[in-house]
Amino acid sequence: MKETAPSTMESLIQGRTLGKFRCVNCFERITAPHGSKTIKCPKCGFEWRVSWIDPEFPRIRGPVWEVNRRLAAEEVSKRGKGVK
Ligand SMILES: [Zn+2]
């Protein structure tokens, strides 16, 4: 009896690398899970829209304005509340 090894499965798992790029705001290296449409920077909290040129190659398309504007506004309001 012949047993077929699941070699294709193994190579698929091994080939599952994560795409990396830099945060435009703070230049932190971010890892994007495959197929994700947005990615949040763990360092500064800004969010970026991601487009996938290739299954292994993510690219930042632009900021998620709703999130980044809110973060910027929070910064401003913190400063505006007499915090010296
Ligand atoms: Zn960042």
PDB file of the backbone (N, CA, C, O) and the ligand in Angstrom, with CONECT records:
HET     ZN  A 101       1
ATOM      1  N   MET A   1       0.818  -1.227   0.000  1.00  0.00           N
ATOM      2  CA  MET A   1       0.000   0.000   0.000  1.00  0.00           C
ATOM      3  C   MET A   1       0.852   1.277   0.000  1.00  0.00           C
ATOM      4  O   MET A   1       1.827   1.405   0.740  1.00  0.00           O
ATOM      5  N   LYS A   2       0.461   2.163  -0.814  1.00  0.00           N
ATOM      6  CA  LYS A   2       1.247   3.400  -0.919  1.00  0.00           C
ATOM      7  C   LYS A   2       0.616   4.517  -0.076  1.00  0.00           C
ATOM      8  O   LYS A   2      -0.589   4.763  -0.130  1.00  0.00           O
ATOM      9  N   GLU A   3       1.447   5.156   0.676  1.00  0.00           N
ATOM     10  CA  GLU A   3       0.947   6.301   1.438  1.00  0.00           C
ATOM     11  C   GLU A   3       1.449   7.605   0.824  1.00  0.00           C
ATOM     12  O   GLU A   3       2.653   7.806   0.666  1.00  0.00           O
ATOM     13  N   THR A   4       0.551   8.450   0.496  1.00  0.00           N
ATOM     14  CA  THR A   4       0.978   9.734  -0.093  1.00  0.00           C
ATOM     15  C   THR A   4       1.208  10.764   1.014  1.00  0.00           C
ATOM     16  O   THR A   4       0.311  11.101   1.787  1.00  0.00           O
ATOM     17  N   ALA A   5       2.407  11.228   1.050  1.00  0.00           N
ATOM     18  CA  ALA A   5       2.750  12.233   2.063  1.00  0.00           C
ATOM     19  C   ALA A   5       2.126  13.583   1.684  1.00  0.00           C
ATOM     20  O   ALA A   5       2.108  13.966   0.515  1.00  0.00           O
ATOM     21  N   PRO A   6       1.633  14.271   2.667  1.00  0.00           N
ATOM     22  CA  PRO A   6       1.017  15.588   2.357  1.00  0.00           C
ATOM     23  C   PRO A   6       2.065  16.684   2.163  1.00  0.00           C
ATOM     24  O   PRO A   6       2.105  17.684   2.880  1.00  0.00           O
ATOM     25  N   SER A   7       2.910  16.446   1.160  1.00  0.00           N
ATOM     26  CA  SER A   7       4.025  17.376   0.946  1.00  0.00           C
ATOM     27  C   SER A   7       3.539  18.741   0.453  1.00  0.00           C
ATOM     28  O   SER A   7       4.126  19.777   0.763  1.00  0.00           O
ATOM     29  N   THR A   8       2.466  18.714  -0.312  1.00  0.00           N
ATOM     30  CA  THR A   8       1.953  20.003  -0.803  1.00  0.00           C
ATOM     31  C   THR A   8       1.426  20.844   0.361  1.00  0.00           C
ATOM     32  O   THR A   8       1.616  22.060   0.403  1.00  0.00           O
ATOM     33  N   MET A   9       0.761  20.172   1.306  1.00  0.00           N
ATOM     34  CA  MET A   9       0.251  20.873   2.481  1.00  0.00           C
ATOM     35  C   MET A   9       1.378  21.509   3.272  1.00  0.00           C
ATOM     36  O   MET A   9       1.299  22.671   3.671  1.00  0.00           O
ATOM     37  N   GLU A  10       2.436  20.724   3.495  1.00  0.00           N
ATOM     38  CA  GLU A  10       3.574  21.220   4.267  1.00  0.00           C
ATOM     39  C   GLU A  10       4.231  22.430   3.602  1.00  0.00           C
ATOM     40  O   GLU A  10       4.566  23.416   4.258  1.00  0.00           O
ATOM     41  N   SER A  11       4.404  22.329   2.304  1.00  0.00           N
ATOM     42  CA  SER A  11       5.053  23.443   1.600  1.00  0.00           C
ATOM     43  C   SER A  11       4.168  24.693   1.635  1.00  0.00           C
ATOM     44  O   SER A  11       4.667  25.818   1.653  1.00  0.00           O
ATOM     45  N   LEU A  12       2.866  24.481   1.643  1.00  0.00           N
ATOM     46  CA  LEU A  12       1.946  25.618   1.740  1.00  0.00           C
ATOM     47  C   LEU A  12       2.096  26.322   3.082  1.00  0.00           C
ATOM     48  O   LEU A  12       2.121  27.551   3.154  1.00  0.00           O
ATOM     49  N   ILE A  13       2.196  25.526   4.145  1.00  0.00           N
ATOM     50  CA  ILE A  13       2.321  26.087   5.490  1.00  0.00           C
ATOM     51  C   ILE A  13       3.658  26.812   5.639  1.00  0.00           C
ATOM     52  O   ILE A  13       3.725  27.910   6.193  1.00  0.00           O
ATOM     53  N   GLN A  14       4.714  26.184   5.140  1.00  0.00           N
ATOM     54  CA  GLN A  14       6.038  26.796   5.236  1.00  0.00           C
ATOM     55  C   GLN A  14       6.132  28.071   4.412  1.00  0.00           C
ATOM     56  O   GLN A  14       6.847  29.007   4.770  1.00  0.00           O
ATOM     57  N   GLY A  15       5.409  28.094   3.320  1.00  0.00           N
ATOM     58  CA  GLY A  15       5.462  29.261   2.442  1.00  0.00           C
ATOM     59  C   GLY A  15       4.619  30.416   2.914  1.00  0.00           C
ATOM     60  O   GLY A  15       4.600  31.474   2.285  1.00  0.00           O
ATOM     61  N   ARG A  16       3.912  30.223   4.030  1.00  0.00           N
ATOM     62  CA  ARG A  16       3.035  31.289   4.503  1.00  0.00           C
ATOM     63  C   ARG A  16       3.818  32.352   5.264  1.00  0.00           C
ATOM     64  O   ARG A  16       3.840  32.362   6.495  1.00  0.00           O
ATOM     65  N   THR A  17       4.437  33.215   4.541  1.00  0.00           N
ATOM     66  CA  THR A  17       5.182  34.303   5.174  1.00  0.00           C
ATOM     67  C   THR A  17       4.286  35.527   5.277  1.00  0.00           C
ATOM     68  O   THR A  17       3.284  35.654   4.573  1.00  0.00           O
ATOM     69  N   LEU A  18       4.665  36.398   6.153  1.00  0.00           N
ATOM     70  CA  LEU A  18       3.863  37.598   6.351  1.00  0.00           C
ATOM     71  C   LEU A  18       4.501  38.786   5.643  1.00  0.00           C
ATOM     72  O   LEU A  18       5.722  38.939   5.615  1.00  0.00           O
ATOM     73  N   GLY A  19       3.651  39.606   5.081  1.00  0.00           N
ATOM     74  CA  GLY A  19       4.151  40.790   4.407  1.00  0.00           C
ATOM     75  C   GLY A  19       4.565  41.852   5.404  1.00  0.00           C
ATOM     76  O   GLY A  19       3.927  42.024   6.443  1.00  0.00           O
ATOM     77  N   LYS A  20       5.624  42.555   5.091  1.00  0.00           N
ATOM     78  CA  LYS A  20       6.097  43.597   6.001  1.00  0.00           C
ATOM     79  C   LYS A  20       6.263  44.914   5.266  1.00  0.00           C
ATOM     80  O   LYS A  20       6.642  44.955   4.095  1.00  0.00           O
ATOM     81  N   PHE A  21       5.976  45.966   5.967  1.00  0.00           N
ATOM     82  CA  PHE A  21       6.283  47.296   5.442  1.00  0.00           C
ATOM     83  C   PHE A  21       6.418  48.265   6.594  1.00  0.00           C
ATOM     84  O   PHE A  21       6.236  47.890   7.753  1.00  0.00           O
ATOM     85  N   ARG A  22       6.734  49.493   6.288  1.00  0.00           N
ATOM     86  CA  ARG A  22       6.966  50.460   7.354  1.00  0.00           C
ATOM     87  C   ARG A  22       5.782  51.401   7.513  1.00  0.00           C
ATOM     88  O   ARG A  22       5.147  51.802   6.538  1.00  0.00           O
ATOM     89  N   CYS A  23       5.501  51.741   8.765  1.00  0.00           N
ATOM     90  CA  CYS A  23       4.477  52.734   9.065  1.00  0.00           C
ATOM     91  C   CYS A  23       4.926  54.084   8.523  1.00  0.00           C
ATOM     92  O   CYS A  23       6.055  54.515   8.759  1.00  0.00           O
ATOM     93  N   VAL A  24       4.043  54.739   7.804  1.00  0.00           N
ATOM     94  CA  VAL A  24       4.397  56.026   7.194  1.00  0.00           C
ATOM     95  C   VAL A  24       4.565  57.103   8.262  1.00  0.00           C
ATOM     96  O   VAL A  24       5.315  58.061   8.077  1.00  0.00           O
ATOM     97  N   ASN A  25       3.864  56.940   9.373  1.00  0.00           N
ATOM     98  CA  ASN A  25       3.892  57.949  10.433  1.00  0.00           C
ATOM     99  C   ASN A  25       5.139  57.855  11.306  1.00  0.00           C
ATOM    100  O   ASN A  25       5.793  58.867  11.559  1.00  0.00           O
ATOM    101  N   CYS A  26       5.474  56.659  11.768  1.00  0.00           N
ATOM    102  CA  CYS A  26       6.566  56.527  12.739  1.00  0.00           C
ATOM    103  C   CYS A  26       7.667  55.580  12.271  1.00  0.00           C
ATOM    104  O   CYS A  26       8.648  55.370  12.984  1.00  0.00           O
ATOM    105  N   PHE A  27       7.511  55.008  11.079  1.00  0.00           N
ATOM    106  CA  PHE A  27       8.516  54.131  10.466  1.00  0.00           C
ATOM    107  C   PHE A  27       8.732  52.822  11.213  1.00  0.00           C
ATOM    108  O   PHE A  27       9.741  52.141  11.028  1.00  0.00           O
ATOM    109  N   GLU A  28       7.762  52.484  12.063  1.00  0.00           N
ATOM    110  CA  GLU A  28       7.809  51.174  12.713  1.00  0.00           C
ATOM    111  C   GLU A  28       7.568  50.102  11.657  1.00  0.00           C
ATOM    112  O   GLU A  28       6.772  50.301  10.739  1.00  0.00           O
ATOM    113  N   ARG A  29       8.247  48.975  11.784  1.00  0.00           N
ATOM    114  CA  ARG A  29       7.998  47.863  10.872  1.00  0.00           C
ATOM    115  C   ARG A  29       6.713  47.152  11.276  1.00  0.00           C
ATOM    116  O   ARG A  29       6.562  46.709  12.415  1.00  0.00           O
ATOM    117  N   ILE A  30       5.801  47.051  10.334  1.00  0.00           N
ATOM    118  CA  ILE A  30       4.522  46.409  10.610  1.00  0.00           C
ATOM    119  C   ILE A  30       4.419  45.135   9.785  1.00  0.00           C
ATOM    120  O   ILE A  30       4.845  45.082   8.631  1.00  0.00           O
ATOM    121  N   THR A  31       3.846  44.120  10.399  1.00  0.00           N
ATOM    122  CA  THR A  31       3.576  42.894   9.673  1.00  0.00           C
ATOM    123  C   THR A  31       2.094  42.834   9.359  1.00  0.00           C
ATOM    124  O   THR A  31       1.262  42.954  10.259  1.00  0.00           O
ATOM    125  N   ALA A  32       1.765  42.654   8.122  1.00  0.00           N
ATOM    126  CA  ALA A  32       0.370  42.602   7.709  1.00  0.00           C
ATOM    127  C   ALA A  32      -0.065  41.164   7.501  1.00  0.00           C
ATOM    128  O   ALA A  32       0.555  40.434   6.728  1.00  0.00           O
ATOM    129  N   PRO A  33      -1.129  40.746   8.184  1.00  0.00           N
ATOM    130  CA  PRO A  33      -1.658  39.415   7.920  1.00  0.00           C
ATOM    131  C   PRO A  33      -2.165  39.347   6.486  1.00  0.00           C
ATOM    132  O   PRO A  33      -2.687  40.323   5.948  1.00  0.00           O
ATOM    133  N   HIS A  34      -2.002  38.172   5.878  1.00  0.00           N
ATOM    134  CA  HIS A  34      -2.403  38.009   4.481  1.00  0.00           C
ATOM    135  C   HIS A  34      -3.824  38.458   4.218  1.00  0.00           C
ATOM    136  O   HIS A  34      -4.754  38.067   4.924  1.00  0.00           O
ATOM    137  N   GLY A  35      -3.984  39.273   3.209  1.00  0.00           N
ATOM    138  CA  GLY A  35      -5.308  39.640   2.755  1.00  0.00           C
ATOM    139  C   GLY A  35      -5.995  40.719   3.561  1.00  0.00           C
ATOM    140  O   GLY A  35      -7.129  41.086   3.254  1.00  0.00           O
ATOM    141  N   SER A  36      -5.326  41.243   4.599  1.00  0.00           N
ATOM    142  CA  SER A  36      -5.973  42.267   5.409  1.00  0.00           C
ATOM    143  C   SER A  36      -6.089  43.566   4.622  1.00  0.00           C
ATOM    144  O   SER A  36      -5.185  43.926   3.867  1.00  0.00           O
ATOM    145  N   LYS A  37      -7.194  44.261   4.800  1.00  0.00           N
ATOM    146  CA  LYS A  37      -7.430  45.482   4.028  1.00  0.00           C
ATOM    147  C   LYS A  37      -6.901  46.717   4.742  1.00  0.00           C
ATOM    148  O   LYS A  37      -6.521  47.704   4.112  1.00  0.00           O
ATOM    149  N   THR A  38      -6.885  46.643   6.052  1.00  0.00           N
ATOM    150  CA  THR A  38      -6.273  47.725   6.818  1.00  0.00           C
ATOM    151  C   THR A  38      -5.321  47.109   7.836  1.00  0.00           C
ATOM    152  O   THR A  38      -5.481  45.962   8.252  1.00  0.00           O
ATOM    153  N   ILE A  39      -4.328  47.904   8.224  1.00  0.00           N
ATOM    154  CA  ILE A  39      -3.385  47.446   9.238  1.00  0.00           C
ATOM    155  C   ILE A  39      -3.132  48.580  10.218  1.00  0.00           C
ATOM    156  O   ILE A  39      -2.922  49.731   9.834  1.00  0.00           O
ATOM    157  N   LYS A  40      -3.159  48.219  11.495  1.00  0.00           N
ATOM    158  CA  LYS A  40      -2.940  49.220  12.528  1.00  0.00           C
ATOM    159  C   LYS A  40      -1.514  49.134  13.023  1.00  0.00           C
ATOM    160  O   LYS A  40      -1.010  48.050  13.316  1.00  0.00           O
ATOM    161  N   CYS A  41      -0.870  50.277  13.113  1.00  0.00           N
ATOM    162  CA  CYS A  41       0.494  50.314  13.617  1.00  0.00           C
ATOM    163  C   CYS A  41       0.466  50.093  15.125  1.00  0.00           C
ATOM    164  O   CYS A  41      -0.224  50.823  15.835  1.00  0.00           O
ATOM    165  N   PRO A  42       1.207  49.094  15.633  1.00  0.00           N
ATOM    166  CA  PRO A  42       1.199  48.826  17.074  1.00  0.00           C
ATOM    167  C   PRO A  42       1.901  49.905  17.871  1.00  0.00           C
ATOM    168  O   PRO A  42       1.710  49.993  19.084  1.00  0.00           O
ATOM    169  N   LYS A  43       2.706  50.726  17.223  1.00  0.00           N
ATOM    170  CA  LYS A  43       3.486  51.736  17.941  1.00  0.00           C
ATOM    171  C   LYS A  43       2.715  53.049  18.094  1.00  0.00           C
ATOM    172  O   LYS A  43       2.583  53.572  19.200  1.00  0.00           O
ATOM    173  N   CYS A  44       2.208  53.576  16.974  1.00  0.00           N
ATOM    174  CA  CYS A  44       1.572  54.894  17.036  1.00  0.00           C
ATOM    175  C   CYS A  44       0.049  54.816  16.921  1.00  0.00           C
ATOM    176  O   CYS A  44      -0.633  55.815  17.150  1.00  0.00           O
ATOM    177  N   GLY A  45      -0.495  53.650  16.570  1.00  0.00           N
ATOM    178  CA  GLY A  45      -1.945  53.488  16.550  1.00  0.00           C
ATOM    179  C   GLY A  45      -2.619  53.962  15.274  1.00  0.00           C
ATOM    180  O   GLY A  45      -3.834  53.824  15.132  1.00  0.00           O
ATOM    181  N   PHE A  46      -1.856  54.517  14.348  1.00  0.00           N
ATOM    182  CA  PHE A  46      -2.426  54.934  13.083  1.00  0.00           C
ATOM    183  C   PHE A  46      -2.786  53.709  12.237  1.00  0.00           C
ATOM    184  O   PHE A  46      -2.163  52.651  12.328  1.00  0.00           O
ATOM    185  N   GLU A  47      -3.808  53.899  11.420  1.00  0.00           N
ATOM    186  CA  GLU A  47      -4.219  52.782  10.567  1.00  0.00           C
ATOM    187  C   GLU A  47      -3.991  53.108   9.102  1.00  0.00           C
ATOM    188  O   GLU A  47      -4.162  54.246   8.666  1.00  0.00           O
ATOM    189  N   TRP A  48      -3.602  52.090   8.355  1.00  0.00           N
ATOM    190  CA  TRP A  48      -3.282  52.268   6.935  1.00  0.00           C
ATOM    191  C   TRP A  48      -4.085  51.303   6.084  1.00  0.00           C
ATOM    192  O   TRP A  48      -4.313  50.152   6.456  1.00  0.00           O
ATOM    193  N   ARG A  49      -4.502  51.797   4.947  1.00  0.00           N
ATOM    194  CA  ARG A  49      -5.186  50.932   3.990  1.00  0.00           C
ATOM    195  C   ARG A  49      -4.140  50.165   3.197  1.00  0.00           C
ATOM    196  O   ARG A  49      -3.152  50.737   2.738  1.00  0.00           O
ATOM    197  N   VAL A  50      -4.364  48.880   3.043  1.00  0.00           N
ATOM    198  CA  VAL A  50      -3.373  48.023   2.406  1.00  0.00           C
ATOM    199  C   VAL A  50      -3.920  47.489   1.085  1.00  0.00           C
ATOM    200  O   VAL A  50      -5.069  47.055   1.006  1.00  0.00           O
ATOM    201  N   SER A  51      -3.092  47.527   0.065  1.00  0.00           N
ATOM    202  CA  SER A  51      -3.435  46.826  -1.164  1.00  0.00           C
ATOM    203  C   SER A  51      -2.357  45.775  -1.419  1.00  0.00           C
ATOM    204  O   SER A  51      -1.184  45.977  -1.108  1.00  0.00           O
ATOM    205  N   TRP A  52      -2.774  44.676  -1.980  1.00  0.00           N
ATOM    206  CA  TRP A  52      -1.846  43.562  -2.178  1.00  0.00           C
ATOM    207  C   TRP A  52      -1.466  43.480  -3.653  1.00  0.00           C
ATOM    208  O   TRP A  52      -2.269  43.087  -4.499  1.00  0.00           O
ATOM    209  N   ILE A  53      -0.227  43.860  -3.937  1.00  0.00           N
ATOM    210  CA  ILE A  53       0.305  43.773  -5.292  1.00  0.00           C
ATOM    211  C   ILE A  53       0.476  42.311  -5.664  1.00  0.00           C
ATOM    212  O   ILE A  53       0.270  41.902  -6.807  1.00  0.00           O
ATOM    213  N   ASP A  54       0.854  41.555  -4.676  1.00  0.00           N
ATOM    214  CA  ASP A  54       1.176  40.153  -4.808  1.00  0.00           C
ATOM    215  C   ASP A  54       0.725  39.518  -3.494  1.00  0.00           C
ATOM    216  O   ASP A  54       0.652  40.224  -2.488  1.00  0.00           O
ATOM    217  N   PRO A  55       0.416  38.213  -3.454  1.00  0.00           N
ATOM    218  CA  PRO A  55       0.042  37.617  -2.157  1.00  0.00           C
ATOM    219  C   PRO A  55       1.078  37.795  -1.063  1.00  0.00           C
ATOM    220  O   PRO A  55       0.756  37.684   0.120  1.00  0.00           O
ATOM    221  N   GLU A  56       2.322  38.070  -1.443  1.00  0.00           N
ATOM    222  CA  GLU A  56       3.390  38.235  -0.459  1.00  0.00           C
ATOM    223  C   GLU A  56       3.793  39.699  -0.291  1.00  0.00           C
ATOM    224  O   GLU A  56       4.678  40.013   0.505  1.00  0.00           O
ATOM    225  N   PHE A  57       3.155  40.582  -1.027  1.00  0.00           N
ATOM    226  CA  PHE A  57       3.701  41.933  -1.141  1.00  0.00           C
ATOM    227  C   PHE A  57       2.628  42.994  -0.890  1.00  0.00           C
ATOM    228  O   PHE A  57       1.956  43.442  -1.820  1.00  0.00           O
ATOM    229  N   PRO A  58       2.475  43.391   0.374  1.00  0.00           N
ATOM    230  CA  PRO A  58       1.506  44.432   0.694  1.00  0.00           C
ATOM    231  C   PRO A  58       2.072  45.821   0.433  1.00  0.00           C
ATOM    232  O   PRO A  58       3.285  46.031   0.449  1.00  0.00           O
ATOM    233  N   ARG A  59       1.188  46.742   0.199  1.00  0.00           N
ATOM    234  CA  ARG A  59       1.639  48.115  -0.013  1.00  0.00           C
ATOM    235  C   ARG A  59       0.620  49.069   0.593  1.00  0.00           C
ATOM    236  O   ARG A  59      -0.587  48.863   0.467  1.00  0.00           O
ATOM    237  N   ILE A  60       1.108  50.107   1.247  1.00  0.00           N
ATOM    238  CA  ILE A  60       0.215  51.096   1.842  1.00  0.00           C
ATOM    239  C   ILE A  60      -0.390  51.962   0.749  1.00  0.00           C
ATOM    240  O   ILE A  60       0.325  52.570  -0.048  1.00  0.00           O
ATOM    241  N   ARG A  61      -1.718  52.009   0.721  1.00  0.00           N
ATOM    242  CA  ARG A  61      -2.408  52.842  -0.266  1.00  0.00           C
ATOM    243  C   ARG A  61      -2.641  54.241   0.281  1.00  0.00           C
ATOM    244  O   ARG A  61      -2.637  55.227  -0.456  1.00  0.00           O
ATOM    245  N   GLY A  62      -2.843  54.303   1.585  1.00  0.00           N
ATOM    246  CA  GLY A  62      -3.091  55.597   2.191  1.00  0.00           C
ATOM    247  C   GLY A  62      -3.593  55.412   3.602  1.00  0.00           C
ATOM    248  O   GLY A  62      -3.822  54.287   4.046  1.00  0.00           O
ATOM    249  N   PRO A  63      -3.765  56.507   4.306  1.00  0.00           N
ATOM    250  CA  PRO A  63      -4.222  56.419   5.688  1.00  0.00           C
ATOM    251  C   PRO A  63      -5.716  56.133   5.783  1.00  0.00           C
ATOM    252  O   PRO A  63      -6.486  56.446   4.875  1.00  0.00           O
ATOM    253  N   VAL A  64      -6.105  55.535   6.898  1.00  0.00           N
ATOM    254  CA  VAL A  64      -7.524  55.427   7.218  1.00  0.00           C
ATOM    255  C   VAL A  64      -7.889  56.718   7.945  1.00  0.00           C
ATOM    256  O   VAL A  64      -7.650  56.863   9.143  1.00  0.00           O
ATOM    257  N   TRP A  65      -8.469  57.646   7.201  1.00  0.00           N
ATOM    258  CA  TRP A  65      -8.630  59.008   7.720  1.00  0.00           C
ATOM    259  C   TRP A  65      -9.476  59.076   8.974  1.00  0.00           C
ATOM    260  O   TRP A  65      -9.176  59.846   9.887  1.00  0.00           O
ATOM    261  N   GLU A  66     -10.540  58.273   9.029  1.00  0.00           N
ATOM    262  CA  GLU A  66     -11.415  58.314  10.206  1.00  0.00           C
ATOM    263  C   GLU A  66     -10.631  58.072  11.494  1.00  0.00           C
ATOM    264  O   GLU A  66     -10.825  58.754  12.500  1.00  0.00           O
ATOM    265  N   VAL A  67      -9.749  57.090  11.434  1.00  0.00           N
ATOM    266  CA  VAL A  67      -8.969  56.725  12.622  1.00  0.00           C
ATOM    267  C   VAL A  67      -7.872  57.747  12.879  1.00  0.00           C
ATOM    268  O   VAL A  67      -7.700  58.214  14.005  1.00  0.00           O
ATOM    269  N   ASN A  68      -7.133  58.092  11.833  1.00  0.00           N
ATOM    270  CA  ASN A  68      -5.982  58.967  12.014  1.00  0.00           C
ATOM    271  C   ASN A  68      -6.395  60.396  12.387  1.00  0.00           C
ATOM    272  O   ASN A  68      -5.707  61.067  13.156  1.00  0.00           O
ATOM    273  N   ARG A  69      -7.516  60.849  11.837  1.00  0.00           N
ATOM    274  CA  ARG A  69      -8.026  62.173  12.197  1.00  0.00           C
ATOM    275  C   ARG A  69      -8.442  62.204  13.659  1.00  0.00           C
ATOM    276  O   ARG A  69      -8.183  63.167  14.381  1.00  0.00           O
ATOM    277  N   ARG A  70      -9.097  61.122  14.075  1.00  0.00           N
ATOM    278  CA  ARG A  70      -9.542  61.045  15.467  1.00  0.00           C
ATOM    279  C   ARG A  70      -8.344  61.068  16.408  1.00  0.00           C
ATOM    280  O   ARG A  70      -8.363  61.751  17.432  1.00  0.00           O
ATOM    281  N   LEU A  71      -7.298  60.316  16.055  1.00  0.00           N
ATOM    282  CA  LEU A  71      -6.088  60.288  16.874  1.00  0.00           C
ATOM    283  C   LEU A  71      -5.438  61.659  16.936  1.00  0.00           C
ATOM    284  O   LEU A  71      -4.985  62.094  17.994  1.00  0.00           O
ATOM    285  N   ALA A  72      -5.395  62.334  15.801  1.00  0.00           N
ATOM    286  CA  ALA A  72      -4.813  63.670  15.734  1.00  0.00           C
ATOM    287  C   ALA A  72      -5.647  64.648  16.558  1.00  0.00           C
ATOM    288  O   ALA A  72      -5.098  65.502  17.254  1.00  0.00           O
ATOM    289  N   ALA A  73      -6.972  64.524  16.480  1.00  0.00           N
ATOM    290  CA  ALA A  73      -7.865  65.401  17.231  1.00  0.00           C
ATOM    291  C   ALA A  73      -7.711  65.176  18.729  1.00  0.00           C
ATOM    292  O   ALA A  73      -7.752  66.123  19.514  1.00  0.00           O
ATOM    293  N   GLU A  74      -7.536  63.929  19.116  1.00  0.00           N
ATOM    294  CA  GLU A  74      -7.335  63.608  20.531  1.00  0.00           C
ATOM    295  C   GLU A  74      -6.059  64.251  21.047  1.00  0.00           C
ATOM    296  O   GLU A  74      -6.017  64.766  22.164  1.00  0.00           O
ATOM    297  N   GLU A  75      -5.030  64.216  20.232  1.00  0.00           N
ATOM    298  CA  GLU A  75      -3.759  64.855  20.597  1.00  0.00           C
ATOM    299  C   GLU A  75      -3.966  66.339  20.833  1.00  0.00           C
ATOM    300  O   GLU A  75      -3.490  66.901  21.819  1.00  0.00           O
ATOM    301  N   VAL A  76      -4.689  66.966  19.906  1.00  0.00           N
ATOM    302  CA  VAL A  76      -4.921  68.401  19.987  1.00  0.00           C
ATOM    303  C   VAL A  76      -5.737  68.745  21.231  1.00  0.00           C
ATOM    304  O   VAL A  76      -5.434  69.708  21.935  1.00  0.00           O
ATOM    305  N   SER A  77      -6.786  67.941  21.498  1.00  0.00           N
ATOM    306  CA  SER A  77      -7.650  68.249  22.640  1.00  0.00           C
ATOM    307  C   SER A  77      -6.904  68.031  23.958  1.00  0.00           C
ATOM    308  O   SER A  77      -7.160  68.727  24.941  1.00  0.00           O
ATOM    309  N   LYS A  78      -5.996  67.078  23.976  1.00  0.00           N
ATOM    310  CA  LYS A  78      -5.170  66.862  25.167  1.00  0.00           C
ATOM    311  C   LYS A  78      -4.329  68.098  25.462  1.00  0.00           C
ATOM    312  O   LYS A  78      -4.226  68.554  26.601  1.00  0.00           O
ATOM    313  N   ARG A  79      -3.740  68.617  24.407  1.00  0.00           N
ATOM    314  CA  ARG A  79      -2.884  69.790  24.555  1.00  0.00           C
ATOM    315  C   ARG A  79      -3.717  71.011  24.929  1.00  0.00           C
ATOM    316  O   ARG A  79      -3.275  71.889  25.670  1.00  0.00           O
ATOM    317  N   GLY A  80      -4.954  71.041  24.386  1.00  0.00           N
ATOM    318  CA  GLY A  80      -5.811  72.199  24.604  1.00  0.00           C
ATOM    319  C   GLY A  80      -6.395  72.266  26.007  1.00  0.00           C
ATOM    320  O   GLY A  80      -6.913  73.309  26.407  1.00  0.00           O
ATOM    321  N   LYS A  81      -6.323  71.176  26.759  1.00  0.00           N
ATOM    322  CA  LYS A  81      -6.942  71.142  28.080  1.00  0.00           C
ATOM    323  C   LYS A  81      -5.990  71.623  29.175  1.00  0.00           C
ATOM    324  O   LYS A  81      -6.065  71.172  30.318  1.00  0.00           O
ATOM    325  N   GLY A  82      -5.130  72.509  28.826  1.00  0.00           N
ATOM    326  CA  GLY A  82      -4.258  73.120  29.806  1.00  0.00           C
ATOM    327  C   GLY A  82      -3.175  72.192  30.345  1.00  0.00           C
ATOM    328  O   GLY A  82      -2.610  72.445  31.409  1.00  0.00           O
ATOM    329  N   VAL A  83      -2.887  71.124  29.615  1.00  0.00           N
ATOM    330  CA  VAL A  83      -1.787  70.248  30.017  1.00  0.00           C
ATOM    331  C   VAL A  83      -0.496  70.869  29.531  1.00  0.00           C
ATOM    332  O   VAL A  83      -0.236  70.932  28.329  1.00  0.00           O
ATOM    333  N   LYS A  84       0.307  71.324  30.470  1.00  0.00           N
ATOM    334  CA  LYS A  84       1.528  72.033  30.065  1.00  0.00           C
ATOM    335  C   LYS A  84       2.741  71.142  30.210  1.00  0.00           C
ATOM    336  O   LYS A  84       3.858  71.567  29.916  1.00  0.00           O
TER     337      LYS A  84
HETATM  338 ZN    ZN A 101       3.301  53.953  13.364  1.00  0.00          ZN2+
END
